[in-house]
Amino acid sequence: MRIRQTSYLYSVLSDAALTLLRISALLTLMNIWHNASAADQADGVNGAQAASDNPASRSARAPLHIQSVIPHARLAGEGRFRWFGIPIYAAQLWVGDNGYQPSAPDAASFALDLRYDRSFEGSKVAESSIDQMRKIGRGSDAEYGPWLSQMKAIFPNVVEGSRLTGIFLPGIGARFYMDGKPIGEIADPQFSSAFFGIWLSPKTTSAPLRKQLLMHAAPSKPANNLAP
């Protein structure tokens, strides 16, 4: 009898311990989601404030490879992209005198500079880009295959601190640089519109980051003086 009671008590305690572990895991998961949401919201607010309240940041000098393509390049905005609270990369948008106008996104050259916080395979970066293009409704199934192949041929693996720069060339396509060195170009205006739309389209999956990038993207010249 005592053996049966001991066995029963052990079984009850084991079940109770397992239940506590499950509850603990659930609370931990809920805490992770809460922190991720809070971090993303904080990035959306603090990043925007940093771009608007820090004159030194706005007067930063553009990297040479960006200056060589975009005369008078200036920092329009910057922010950080996180995935469930995990920092993935810091992003900067550089524009010229004509700025970036959401109503005419293909009107002028601009550069998007990404500094990675983690390591990724170049092929994964390319595949993720196609996934995001689908989500914002840019491109077609017939185009995704060739675009994916071209990006996989260009994009190298990245590690913490790597800088991948894409420059939008109106009517031409996109030119890419790794740590300031040219790595390739995709001569397809439709591709470049879809690729940069990942960050700048109103349908982007990261609206807070878009807001930060476009904080000071308006043209620096009066509208009637803009080049066609």
Rosetta silent file (secondary structure, phi, psi, omega in degrees, C-alpha in Angstrom):
SEQUENCE: MRIRQTSYLYSVLSDAALTLLRISALLTLMNIWHNASAADQADGVNGAQAASDNPASRSARAPLHIQSVIPHARLAGEGRFRWFGIPIYAAQLWVGDNGYQPSAPDAASFALDLRYDRSFEGSKVAESSIDQMRKIGRGSDAEYGPWLSQMKAIFPNVVEGSRLTGIFLPGIGARFYMDGKPIGEIADPQFSSAFFGIWLSPKTTSAPLRKQLLMHAAPSKPANNLAP
SCORE:     score description
SCORE:     0.000 S_00000001
   1 L     0.000  -44.390 -178.665    0.000    0.000    0.000 S_00000001
   2 H   -63.741  -36.122  179.986    2.760    2.434    0.928 S_00000001
   3 H   -65.307  -42.255  179.158    4.516    1.753   -2.348 S_00000001
   4 H   -63.970  -41.503  179.350    1.325    2.499   -4.309 S_00000001
   5 H   -63.687  -42.545  178.947    0.773    5.731   -2.387 S_00000001
   6 H   -62.560  -42.448  179.774    4.370    6.795   -2.981 S_00000001
   7 H   -64.430  -41.319  179.533    4.057    6.019   -6.700 S_00000001
   8 H   -64.730  -44.018  179.887    0.799    7.941   -6.920 S_00000001
   9 H   -62.393  -39.852  179.173    2.287   10.930   -5.082 S_00000001
  10 H   -63.817  -40.249  179.949    5.309   10.897   -7.389 S_00000001
  11 H   -64.846  -42.080  179.746    3.020   10.829  -10.422 S_00000001
  12 H   -63.844  -45.744  179.759    0.984   13.795   -9.124 S_00000001
  13 H   -62.651  -38.479  179.422    4.110   15.805   -8.333 S_00000001
  14 H   -63.880  -44.136  178.979    5.546   15.029  -11.784 S_00000001
  15 H   -63.515  -39.980  179.810    2.366   16.198  -13.484 S_00000001
  16 H   -64.977  -41.547  179.653    2.344   19.353  -11.370 S_00000001
  17 H   -64.125  -41.243  179.735    5.971   20.063  -12.206 S_00000001
  18 H   -64.338  -40.470  178.528    5.303   19.556  -15.920 S_00000001
  19 H   -62.821  -42.424  178.236    2.314   21.909  -15.746 S_00000001
  20 H   -62.317  -39.404  178.623    4.434   24.564  -14.020 S_00000001
  21 H   -63.660  -41.357 -179.911    7.086   24.225  -16.720 S_00000001
  22 H   -65.256  -41.832  178.251    4.475   24.699  -19.437 S_00000001
  23 H   -63.256  -42.229  179.074    3.048   27.762  -17.671 S_00000001
  24 H   -61.605  -42.618  179.392    6.553   29.169  -17.263 S_00000001
  25 H   -64.136  -39.965 -179.986    7.305   28.618  -20.953 S_00000001
  26 H   -65.029  -43.797  178.780    4.038   30.297  -21.931 S_00000001
  27 H   -63.576  -38.586  178.024    4.759   33.315  -19.723 S_00000001
  28 H   -63.094  -43.490  179.236    8.255   33.561  -21.172 S_00000001
  29 H   -63.184  -42.071  178.590    6.865   33.482  -24.708 S_00000001
  30 H   -63.356  -37.026  179.708    4.308   36.165  -23.842 S_00000001
  31 H   -67.502  -38.486  177.863    7.071   38.286  -22.343 S_00000001
  32 H   -62.371  -46.341  179.811    9.176   37.929  -25.493 S_00000001
  33 H   -62.419  -41.227  179.956    6.265   39.044  -27.674 S_00000001
  34 H   -63.304  -45.751 -179.218    5.563   41.968  -25.357 S_00000001
  35 H   -65.198  -37.985  179.493    9.195   43.089  -25.347 S_00000001
  36 H   -63.034  -45.377  179.582    9.422   42.700  -29.116 S_00000001
  37 H   -63.204  -43.126 -179.979    6.347   44.866  -29.632 S_00000001
  38 H   -63.701  -41.211 -179.638    7.612   47.457  -27.161 S_00000001
  39 H   -64.841  -42.274  179.910   11.044   47.516  -28.821 S_00000001
  40 H   -64.421  -41.325  179.105    9.532   47.936  -32.268 S_00000001
  41 H   -66.404  -39.050  179.183    7.305   50.776  -31.073 S_00000001
  42 H   -64.168  -40.495  177.328   10.248   52.424  -29.314 S_00000001
  43 H   -60.284  -41.597 -178.310   12.304   52.200  -32.502 S_00000001
  44 H   -62.923  -36.719 -178.871    9.461   53.851  -34.405 S_00000001
  45 H   -84.369  -54.696 -174.939    9.342   56.797  -31.979 S_00000001
  46 H   -65.771  -36.890  179.303   12.944   57.175  -30.884 S_00000001
  47 H   -63.302  -41.960  179.070   14.339   56.617  -34.374 S_00000001
  48 H   -64.889  -40.568  178.918   12.152   59.362  -35.780 S_00000001
  49 H   -64.502  -39.303 -179.276   13.192   61.721  -33.001 S_00000001
  50 H   -62.135  -41.071 -178.481   16.848   60.937  -33.598 S_00000001
  51 H   -69.185  -32.674 -175.637   16.521   61.801  -37.281 S_00000001
  52 H   -91.533  -27.899 -173.195   14.698   65.073  -36.616 S_00000001
  53 H  -101.221   -1.013 -176.467   16.442   66.297  -33.455 S_00000001
  54 L  -114.716   90.207 -179.025   20.050   65.492  -34.277 S_00000001
  55 H   -58.790  -33.249 -179.060   21.497   68.075  -36.727 S_00000001
  56 H   -63.086  -37.852  179.327   24.887   66.348  -36.623 S_00000001
  57 H   -66.976  -43.198 -178.066   23.335   63.171  -37.955 S_00000001
  58 H   -68.298  -26.786 -179.205   21.538   65.001  -40.773 S_00000001
  59 L   -91.976    7.880  179.632   24.740   66.813  -41.767 S_00000001
  60 L   -58.293  145.060 -178.732   26.703   63.552  -41.933 S_00000001
  61 L   -83.048  133.536 -179.278   28.822   63.173  -45.035 S_00000001
  62 L   -67.808  146.070  174.682   27.706   60.525  -47.494 S_00000001
  63 L   -56.195  150.527 -174.615   30.061   57.597  -48.178 S_00000001
  64 H   -58.255  -38.022 -177.259   32.225   58.168  -51.248 S_00000001
  65 H   -68.665  -23.762  175.839   30.558   55.465  -53.344 S_00000001
  66 H   -81.776  -41.761  178.243   27.214   57.221  -52.811 S_00000001
  67 H   -59.522  -34.330 -177.107   28.631   60.692  -53.484 S_00000001
  68 L   -66.867  -21.443 -178.334   30.062   59.459  -56.773 S_00000001
  69 L  -106.946  -33.806 -175.995   26.563   58.660  -58.061 S_00000001
  70 L  -119.104   98.212  178.631   24.392   61.186  -56.201 S_00000001
  71 L   -59.727  142.705  178.827   25.808   64.749  -56.149 S_00000001
  72 L    58.509   31.941 -179.373   25.129   66.660  -52.922 S_00000001
  73 L   -59.008  136.215  178.322   23.899   63.456  -51.257 S_00000001
  74 E  -135.662  156.380 -178.425   22.403   64.079  -47.829 S_00000001
  75 E   -79.253  117.116  179.923   20.941   61.864  -45.130 S_00000001
  76 E   -84.360  -35.220 -178.788   17.148   61.833  -45.370 S_00000001
  77 E   179.358  165.311  179.979   16.537   59.507  -42.445 S_00000001
  78 E  -153.369  157.137  179.644   17.700   56.429  -40.618 S_00000001
  79 E  -170.182 -179.926 -178.726   16.344   53.692  -38.389 S_00000001
  80 E  -123.035  136.892  176.603   16.769   50.108  -37.293 S_00000001
  81 E   -97.245  129.357  177.570   14.853   47.046  -38.441 S_00000001
  82 E  -121.328  151.754  175.349   14.043   44.435  -35.801 S_00000001
  83 E  -122.061  108.934 -174.972   12.428   41.018  -36.054 S_00000001
  84 L    51.615   42.862  177.406   10.532   40.145  -32.859 S_00000001
  85 L    86.334  -10.457 -178.354   12.829   42.504  -30.975 S_00000001
  86 E   -88.952  121.151  179.769   16.026   41.100  -32.489 S_00000001
  87 E   -65.822  129.724 -178.853   18.082   43.808  -34.308 S_00000001
  88 E  -106.697  -49.594  177.170   18.681   42.810  -37.935 S_00000001
  89 E  -160.909  158.785  171.571   20.160   45.913  -39.571 S_00000001
  90 E  -101.344  139.102 -176.389   20.408   49.691  -39.390 S_00000001
  91 E  -122.113  143.216  175.387   19.186   51.523  -42.486 S_00000001
  92 E  -131.863  138.976  174.873   19.974   54.939  -43.954 S_00000001
  93 E  -110.522  123.730  179.270   18.333   56.677  -46.907 S_00000001
  94 E  -112.242  133.478 -178.962   20.516   59.129  -48.851 S_00000001
  95 E  -130.100  164.129  176.746   18.993   61.522  -51.377 S_00000001
  96 L   -97.758 -162.006 -178.840   20.182   64.282  -53.690 S_00000001
  97 L   -58.864  -32.516 -178.283   18.820   67.795  -54.235 S_00000001
  98 L   -80.559   -5.010  176.947   15.650   66.355  -55.739 S_00000001
  99 L    60.210 -156.505  174.791   15.027   64.294  -52.611 S_00000001
 100 L  -130.749  125.211 -178.997   12.571   61.419  -52.606 S_00000001
 101 E  -115.458  115.528  179.685    8.903   62.053  -53.313 S_00000001
 102 L   -54.629  -28.890  179.247    6.422   59.259  -52.488 S_00000001
 103 L   -75.538  -18.202  178.296    4.144   60.648  -55.205 S_00000001
 104 E  -141.750   66.669 -172.369    6.956   60.191  -57.764 S_00000001
 105 L   -64.233  -19.409 -177.898    9.206   57.464  -56.311 S_00000001
 106 L  -101.617   15.032 -172.483   11.041   56.815  -59.582 S_00000001
 107 L   -81.043  -28.564 -173.712   11.896   60.458  -60.327 S_00000001
 108 L  -144.286  157.611  178.061   15.383   60.751  -58.836 S_00000001
 109 L   -69.459  148.842  173.729   18.357   58.676  -57.712 S_00000001
 110 E  -156.570  165.468 -178.561   18.703   57.706  -54.061 S_00000001
 111 E  -128.397  138.611  174.126   20.691   55.226  -52.015 S_00000001
 112 E  -114.479  119.404 -176.004   19.645   52.790  -49.304 S_00000001
 113 E  -112.359  122.579 -179.049   22.511   51.750  -47.046 S_00000001
 114 E  -113.445  126.568  174.227   22.091   48.750  -44.718 S_00000001
 115 E  -110.137  114.434 -171.907   24.527   47.914  -41.912 S_00000001
 116 E   -78.342  142.130  176.951   23.879   44.388  -40.690 S_00000001
 117 L   -98.536   -8.857 -177.526   23.739   43.414  -37.032 S_00000001
 118 L  -143.104  169.286  179.896   23.824   39.668  -37.757 S_00000001
 119 L   -90.561  138.508  177.127   25.231   37.188  -40.254 S_00000001
 120 E  -144.577  148.354  173.374   23.157   36.027  -43.221 S_00000001
 121 L   -75.581  142.696  179.785   23.818   34.062  -46.376 S_00000001
 122 H   -57.344  -37.019 -179.671   23.532   36.139  -49.525 S_00000001
 123 H   -64.051  -34.974  179.228   21.050   33.646  -50.959 S_00000001
 124 H   -70.267  -37.029  176.483   18.787   34.123  -47.925 S_00000001
 125 H   -61.917  -41.440  179.095   18.907   37.903  -48.361 S_00000001
 126 H   -65.452  -45.538 -179.487   17.825   37.427  -51.985 S_00000001
 127 H   -64.175  -40.232  177.966   15.009   35.030  -51.074 S_00000001
 128 H   -63.765  -36.385  179.225   13.760   37.346  -48.332 S_00000001
 129 H   -62.748  -42.908  178.070   13.723   40.218  -50.836 S_00000001
 130 H   -63.926  -42.334  178.595   11.455   38.255  -53.169 S_00000001
 131 H   -57.898  -43.057 -179.252    9.138   37.369  -50.266 S_00000001
 132 H   -69.335  -35.296  176.492    8.831   41.050  -49.367 S_00000001
 133 H   -61.077  -41.244  177.541    8.156   42.025  -52.984 S_00000001
 134 H   -60.917  -43.159 -175.866    5.254   39.573  -52.998 S_00000001
 135 H   -65.562  -31.806 -179.885    3.877   41.041  -49.777 S_00000001
 136 H   -94.333    0.440  175.693    3.818   44.598  -51.138 S_00000001
 137 L    75.607   30.173  178.054    2.407   43.460  -54.477 S_00000001
 138 L  -107.084  138.710  179.867    5.360   44.439  -56.651 S_00000001
 139 L    83.798  176.106 -179.193    6.540   42.273  -59.553 S_00000001
 140 L  -134.222  166.789  179.170    5.017   39.101  -60.979 S_00000001
 141 H   -58.806  -34.845 -179.994    5.651   35.361  -60.770 S_00000001
 142 H   -67.862  -27.651 -178.550    7.258   35.537  -64.210 S_00000001
 143 H   -89.909  -29.223 -174.808    9.718   38.157  -62.961 S_00000001
 144 H   -59.246  -39.500 -179.105   10.534   36.697  -59.542 S_00000001
 145 H   -59.713  -56.938  178.462   12.566   33.792  -60.930 S_00000001
 146 H   -60.229  -40.007  179.658   15.024   35.880  -62.994 S_00000001
 147 H   -62.929  -43.100 -179.688   15.255   38.520  -60.249 S_00000001
 148 H   -62.061  -42.997  179.806   16.052   35.895  -57.624 S_00000001
 149 H   -62.396  -42.305 -179.519   18.783   34.399  -59.798 S_00000001
 150 H   -66.957  -41.790  179.336   20.371   37.792  -60.411 S_00000001
 151 H   -66.110  -40.617  178.494   20.301   38.754  -56.732 S_00000001
 152 H   -62.665  -31.623  179.515   21.805   35.409  -55.687 S_00000001
 153 H   -75.251  -21.853 -176.273   24.616   35.995  -58.172 S_00000001
 154 H  -101.108  -46.235 -171.183   25.308   39.454  -56.715 S_00000001
 155 L   -72.371  122.690  177.038   24.567   39.405  -52.986 S_00000001
 156 L   -86.004  170.345  171.852   27.466   38.081  -50.862 S_00000001
 157 L   -66.731  145.902  179.087   27.167   36.617  -47.396 S_00000001
 158 E  -118.595  151.685  176.740   27.023   39.322  -44.742 S_00000001
 159 L  -127.173  174.497  178.617   28.328   39.372  -41.173 S_00000001
 160 L   -56.575  126.357 -179.494   27.881   41.783  -38.300 S_00000001
 161 L    98.155  -14.111  178.120   29.110   45.183  -39.492 S_00000001
 162 L   -64.685  143.919  178.326   28.763   44.455  -43.229 S_00000001
 163 E  -118.737  119.962  177.467   27.315   47.304  -45.277 S_00000001
 164 E  -111.810  120.073 -177.011   25.173   46.522  -48.304 S_00000001
 165 E  -114.835  133.833  173.644   24.234   49.561  -50.392 S_00000001
 166 E  -118.337  131.041  178.987   21.678   49.732  -53.154 S_00000001
 167 E  -114.273  125.816  178.998   21.461   52.789  -55.416 S_00000001
 168 E   -82.664  125.624 -179.545   18.295   53.460  -57.385 S_00000001
 169 E  -116.456  106.437 -175.900   19.004   54.619  -60.941 S_00000001
 170 L   -54.287  129.860  177.311   15.888   56.082  -62.643 S_00000001
 171 L    72.652    1.121 -177.307   15.018   54.340  -65.875 S_00000001
 172 L  -119.430  -58.932 -177.324   18.021   52.022  -65.537 S_00000001
 173 E   153.690 -137.864 -177.514   17.814   49.743  -62.511 S_00000001
 174 E  -135.805  140.693  177.286   19.788   49.215  -59.325 S_00000001
 175 E  -116.880  138.036 -174.945   23.506   49.178  -58.535 S_00000001
 176 E  -120.022  146.882  179.679   24.846   47.381  -55.473 S_00000001
 177 E  -132.704  145.858  174.043   27.915   47.836  -53.290 S_00000001
 178 E  -119.319  116.245 -177.136   29.398   45.776  -50.462 S_00000001
 179 L    52.211   40.466  175.833   31.389   47.814  -47.940 S_00000001
 180 L    86.295   -3.781 -178.619   31.744   50.569  -50.538 S_00000001
 181 E  -107.947  134.884 -178.335   32.925   48.323  -53.375 S_00000001
 182 E   -63.502  136.181  179.968   30.725   47.646  -56.460 S_00000001
 183 E  -123.484  -10.267  177.852   29.420   44.076  -56.625 S_00000001
 184 E   158.512  169.724 -178.689   26.908   44.212  -59.450 S_00000001
 185 E  -142.926  141.912  175.488   24.001   45.882  -61.201 S_00000001
 186 E  -115.117  106.687 -175.429   20.535   44.741  -62.244 S_00000001
 187 L   -85.482   77.203 -179.260   19.488   46.732  -65.298 S_00000001
 188 L  -154.751  104.961 -178.726   15.734   46.479  -64.906 S_00000001
 189 H   -57.265  -34.065  179.418   13.616   49.487  -63.852 S_00000001
 190 H   -66.718  -38.632  178.013   10.792   47.181  -62.768 S_00000001
 191 H   -64.270  -48.512 -175.948   13.136   45.302  -60.466 S_00000001
 192 H   -62.418  -37.308  177.957   14.548   48.442  -58.873 S_00000001
 193 H   -64.110  -42.250  179.703   11.055   49.812  -58.250 S_00000001
 194 H   -70.590  -41.591 -176.798   10.013   46.548  -56.585 S_00000001
 195 H   -63.805  -52.084 -177.630   13.238   46.120  -54.612 S_00000001
 196 H   -73.033  -19.824  174.956   13.331   49.574  -53.033 S_00000001
 197 H   -63.986  -21.285  177.231    9.587   49.407  -52.517 S_00000001
 198 H   -53.415  -37.328 -178.671   10.345   46.827  -49.808 S_00000001
 199 H  -101.847  -32.322 -168.396   11.323   49.775  -47.596 S_00000001
 200 H  -107.399  -11.319  178.081    9.684   52.789  -49.229 S_00000001
 201 L   -68.781  145.134  174.410    6.317   51.590  -50.515 S_00000001
 202 L   -59.041  -19.109 -179.726    3.251   52.633  -48.491 S_00000001
 203 L   -93.082    7.542 -179.270    2.512   48.890  -48.354 S_00000001
 204 L   -53.285  151.164  177.710    5.835   48.033  -46.674 S_00000001
 205 L   -83.160   -2.095  178.418    5.685   45.552  -43.803 S_00000001
 206 L  -127.745   72.602 -178.032    7.822   47.938  -41.711 S_00000001
 207 H   -60.166  -40.567  179.221    5.881   51.203  -41.609 S_00000001
 208 H   -60.167  -40.182  179.322    7.819   52.676  -38.624 S_00000001
 209 H   -66.523  -41.373  178.133   11.125   52.250  -40.474 S_00000001
 210 H   -57.868  -43.304  179.805    9.689   53.831  -43.631 S_00000001
 211 H   -60.471  -40.819  179.602    8.591   56.835  -41.597 S_00000001
 212 H   -66.246  -44.434 -177.377   12.094   57.217  -40.192 S_00000001
 213 H   -64.096  -34.480 -176.081   13.789   56.913  -43.592 S_00000001
 214 L   -93.002    8.736 -173.840   11.533   59.536  -45.188 S_00000001
 215 L   -53.027  -43.131 -178.129   11.765   61.991  -42.284 S_00000001
 216 L  -129.626   42.128 -176.227   13.793   64.579  -44.290 S_00000001
 217 L   -89.625   -4.031 -178.414   13.470   63.199  -47.816 S_00000001
 218 L   -62.028  151.429  179.118   11.658   66.190  -49.314 S_00000001
 219 L   -55.968  143.939  178.211   13.452   68.036  -52.161 S_00000001
 220 L   -89.325   -7.307  176.648   15.924   70.665  -51.028 S_00000001
 221 L  -106.313  153.670  173.404   15.071   72.794  -54.066 S_00000001
 222 L   -56.996  145.617 -175.601   11.750   74.571  -54.740 S_00000001
 223 H   -55.276  -36.528 -177.490    9.422   72.304  -56.679 S_00000001
 224 H   -75.948   -5.160  177.982    9.451   74.565  -59.763 S_00000001
 225 H  -104.462    0.828 -177.632   13.247   74.299  -59.965 S_00000001
 226 L   -69.732  143.491  176.490   13.412   70.515  -59.940 S_00000001
 227 L   -69.641  148.116  179.441   14.947   68.830  -62.919 S_00000001
 228 L   -66.296    0.000    0.000   12.488   66.797  -64.990 S_00000001
